[in-house]
Amino acid sequence: MPVVDIHTHIYPPAYVELLRNRSSIPFIRTYDGNDRLIILPGENDPSTPSTARGRPVGPSYWDIGKKLAFMDQHGIDISVVSLANPWLDFLDPAEAPETAKLINNDTNRVCSEHPGRLYAFGALPLSAPPAVAAAEARRLMTLKHMRGVIMGTAGLGAGLDDAQMDSVWQAAEETEAVVFLHPHYGLPGAVYGPRQGDYGHVLPLALGFPLETTVAVARMYLSGVWDRFPGLKVLVAHSGGTLPFLAGRIESCVAHDAHMMKEGKAPKRSLWTVLKENLYLDAVIYSEVGLKAAVDASGADRLMFGTDHPFFPPLDDGENEWLSVSMNTKAIKEAFGENEKAANMVLGGNAARILRLVNG
């Protein structure tokens, strides 16, 4: 049974060139000989130390040889690659459609050069009109190596419960594309308190990202997205955020909310049903406890292994093992104990079936 990594990022050459040539955020700039991706306003302030400007990026982000070497080193047979934030959300609406085609075609080309090893989730021109984004979603699924789309929680700009997203959801449902939902910026910095800077990136990454995702999926559920599109399949990053833990509380609050109930706005389907029929969860949770919660909420047959490569590289110079691989693999094996078959399904069998990677 193959080992499949479904949460692994790449910036294909066309995307890197786009970011290097931009004059406004986001862009890639070189500081003190190191490339850094500047995403947020203020990160390019001359008073900011170069080591604190944006995200450090290097060949692991765009050199497919580095990706394959990482896979070989850690026994990963297949990777389903995708762009990382900021995806294509920042593009001018007029240039977004053709740029999306260019970058998606480039990603598909990279995959085609390594048949059987690489597949992809494409990116949508979500700054363009909804019909344009939906058209690209449909076109993507005609490309041999595409298996769905990746997007952040903003959707077309107003969230994933925005009614204008329905054309995108319809396109994904009709083409059987899996939508990989990934957090973007986390929560507003103020929620972490006045000393947030003392703790590096721990609070926004460990708490902000999964909570952002939880809110986004909850809004989709409350707005009736899965009532309108019962066949829509969404893969939720980081084991569903906090959904496995909070689903019961969400349902209780819906049942007790007079506005939701009297106005007839309550979802028709149970959130537990959506978790078991419409949502897939990755296994990027780093602990047996978290993984067991994801299994209980969604089912062992709906979990898929991921590494989040090339983020969270080895901690020390000369170290080769990536903790993102070893910790997640260890959590999977501990969660299933002697049930080696179930563990292997999470490590690859589920992804091969769900994303049609065998003989695909």
Order of alpha helices (4+ residues) and beta strands (2+ residues): beta-alpha-beta-beta-beta-alpha-alpha-beta-alpha-beta-alpha-beta-alpha-beta-alpha-alpha-beta-alpha-alpha-alpha-alpha-beta-alpha-beta-alpha-alpha-alpha
